[in-house]
Structures are given as C-alpha cells and as structure tokens.
C-alpha cells in the first residue's frame, strides 16, 4: 500500500510527464494564454465508513477537606495505586493529566470565607484493545477513581491506511470526470493542472459522562462499550485544460 506522502510525490511526477492517461498531452503543451484551449474546474471524492478502534477515557480522583497537604498525599496515594494497577494491562497507554489544588469557599453572614480545599487529578487511558481498556476502567473505578469521559476515534495507523486507499480512488474519480468533461466540451486532449488533495473526517460526537453518572459504587464493573464508526473522505479538486 502506498503511503500518502509518497502517493502525492508520485502524482506530481505523473503530472509533470503527462502519463496519467493515454489522452493526456505533454506538460510543455500547457496553454500560455486562454486562446490556446479551455479550462474546467471540478472535484471528485472517495469516502468510507471506518470502525473506530481507539478508545480514550478520562478518570479522576478528588478529595476535599481542611488540610491541603493531607489531601494531596491521599490523592497521590490513590493515583500511585491506580498506575500500579495499570501496569497489569500493557496494551493500555496510561498517563496522568491535570492536577489542581483549589480553595473551597462558603458565604457566611454575607462574607465569603475559605472553608477548605479541593485536590483533583486526572488519569487518561488510550488503547486499541477495547476489552483490556474496559477491564482496566472497571478496576480503577473500584479504586475510587471516577470515569468522567470516554470517546472513540480512528487510530492513526488505520486512518492513514484508509487515506492512502481513498486518495488513489479519488484521483481516479477526478481523472474520469475531467476526461469526460473535456470530451463533452469538444476537446480532443487534456492535461491536469494544480490538483489539491483534501482529507476530511467525520466522527460521532460522544458527550462526556455527567458527574452523577460517573460516580459508581465500589462494586463498579467494566462499562458497556459501543465504539461506532467514523466517515473518512478524501476530496481531489483541480483544473483540467482541454483543447
């Protein structure tokens, strides 16, 4: 399978030498003024539905109280245990994320007063092994981490494989349309000029879990998961010159 950068370089070479189709003229024959021929601007595309294979989940641990140092130690201890548990799942990439210590205020007798502290830290999981990720999420929930968000995307490897295939198909579709358009307008030969390749992806929007939904009991189990799919499209636009 041809990688996308290599495919683009190959396309550029083909355009220079005019070898895309037998009906092409040489690049040196490209018109120097409109009287030498005519141009047609057109687009073509190729798209496909691709199964999402990358799960990303965000979990968080938080504690509140009057002693910020003790809260920080408690949160750090829970997070260290969580990271230790994650080592049992080598197929899942885990990294710590946002850490925050925030004062908690209450309004008493018309005056805002600090009554304590809130310490919070996030843990982010990524994996194409959905079963392993789901099992780890269940284990971490049982360790007092809350699942605050979960979503699915197409992994880079699968996305690039799809783009390479779709780019080839979109170029073929554009070439067919260009040749047909030039012939329809009375041209006997044609040449592509200034082609552009654009990649688009359309992924389902999956909202974050609400805090109330995320707070599960100590008997938490792996969540039910439906990865869904994403639509990947490659569009080729450009100008065809005919004469």
N, C-alpha and C positions, 0 to 999 in steps of 0.2 A: 504494500500500500504506500502511495507517495505522500510524504509529509506536506503540509500546506505551504511552508516557505519554499520547498523545492518545487512544488507544483507551480507556484507563481513565477519562479525563475524560468521554469520550462515554458510557461505561457509567453513570457516576454521574448524568449528566443524564437519561439514559433511565430510570433507576430513580426519580428524583425525579418525573418526569412520567408514569410508568407507561405507557410506549409500547413496551415490548419485544414484547408480543403483544396481539392483539385481546382476549384473555381476561383481561387484567390489569385490576385495579381501580385507582382513583386512590390516590396515596400518602397522601392525607388520610384514607382509609378504613382505614389500618392499625390493627389492634386495640389498644385501650388496656388490655385485660385478656384472659386466656385464654378467657373465656366468649364473646368476640366471634368466635372462629374457632379454627383449629388451625394448628400449625406443623410443617414437615417439614424435617429437616436431611439434606442429600445432597451428593454430589460428582460431578463428571464431569471427564474429561480428554481431551486430544488429544496425540498424540506422533508423531514421525517420526525415521527414521534420516537423519542429515546427514553427508555426506562431510567428513572433516577436510581443511581447506585451509591450515592454518598450521603450518609446521614450525619447531620451536625446537631448536637444537643448541648444546651447550656444548663448547668445545675449551679445552685448557690447554697452557701451556708451562712447564716447570720445569727447573731446573738445580741441582746440588749441588756443593759444594766448600768449601775452607777460607776463601776470600776473599768475604765477603758483598757488598762493593761491586762487585767484578768480576762476580759472579753477577747482581746487579741490572742492571748495564749490559748483560749478554748477553741477559737476558730482555726488557729494554726494547727492545733492537735487533730481536729476533725479532718482538716484538709490533708494532713500528712497520712492519716489512716486511709483516706479516700485514694490518694496517689499510690499507696501501697497495694490497695485492692486492685487498682487499675493495672498494675504490673502483671497481674494474672491473666490479662487479656491483651496479648501482644499485637493483635490485629486492630486494636483501637488506639488512635493517637489521642493523647490527653495533654492539656496544658492549662495552667492557671491563668486567670484573666483578672478583671477589675477587682481591686481591693480598696475598701473605703472605710474610714472611721468618721462617723458623723455625730454631732451633738443632737440630743433629743430635747425639744423644748415643750413646755406646757404653759398655758396662760393662767395665771392665778391672780385674782383680785385686780384684773386689768393690766397685769405686768407679765411679760414673757420671761420665764425662768428656765434655765437648763436643769433638767431633771435626770439626765443620764446620757448614755452613749449607745450608738448602734454600730456594730462592726460586721462587715459583709465581704465575702469573697466569692468569685465565680470560678467554675471549672468547665472547660469546653472539651467536648468529645467529638472526634471525627473518625468515620470508618466506612469502608465499603462492605464490611462484614456486618450486615444488619443484625443478624442473630446474636453475634457476640456483643455488639453495642447495646442492644436491647437488654441482654442479660446483665451487663455492667450497670446500666442505668437503674435497673431494679435493685441491684446490690447497693448502689450508692444512695438510693432513696431510703433504704433500710438503715443507713448510717447517718441519717439526719440531714442529708442534702435534699434540696427541693428542685424538682425539674421545672425550670421556668421558661424553657423554649426548646422547640425541636422542629427541624425542617429537613427537606431533601433537595438535592441538586444532582446534576450530572458531574461525575468526576472529570478531571482534566484529561485523563487518558481516553476515556470514552468519548468526550466531546471532540477532541482533536481527530480521532478516527472517523467520527461522523462528519466533521467539517471537510476532511480530505475527500471523502466519498462524494459529499454533496457539491463540493466545488467543481469536481470533474463533471458531475451531472449537469450543474448549472451552466458551465461553459458550453457543453454540448447543446443544451437547450437554446442558449443565446446564439450560437453559431447557426443552428437550424432556422431560427426566427430571422436572423439577419440575412441569410441567403435567400429565404423565401420573400422577404420584404424587397430586397434589391431586384429580384427577378420580376416581382409583381409590378415594380415601377419601371420596368423596361431595361434594367441593367443586364449586361452580359457577364460581368466580372465584378468582384468586390474585394474589399480589404477592411479588416477590423482596425479600429483606432481608439486609443485612450479608454481601455476597458478598466472598470473598477469592480472589485470583489468586496462585498459587504456581508459580514456574519451577524445573524440575529438569533437570539434565544428567547423563548417564551416559556417561563416556568410558573407553575401554580403558586399562588400566594397562600401560605400557610401561617395564620396568625399565631403569635406567642400564646402559650397557655396562661390563663389568668392565675393570679396568686392563689385564689381559693381552690382552683382545680389542681394546682401543683402540690399543695400541701397534703401529702398522703400519709397514711399511718405507718407504723414501724413494720408492718407486715406487707409493705409495698412489693409488688411484683413487676416484672418487665411489662412495659406498656404495649398495648396493641398498636401495630405499625402498618401503615399503608403508604408505600413510597411514592406511588403515582408515576407520572412521566412528564417530560418537557419536550417542547417542539423546537427543533433547531432548523434554521433556514439560512441558506446562502444565496444571495442575490448578485447577479452579474449585470452591470449596466455599462453602456458604452455607445460608441458611434461606429456605424458601418458606412463606408464610402463605396458607392457604386458608379459604374459608367457603362 
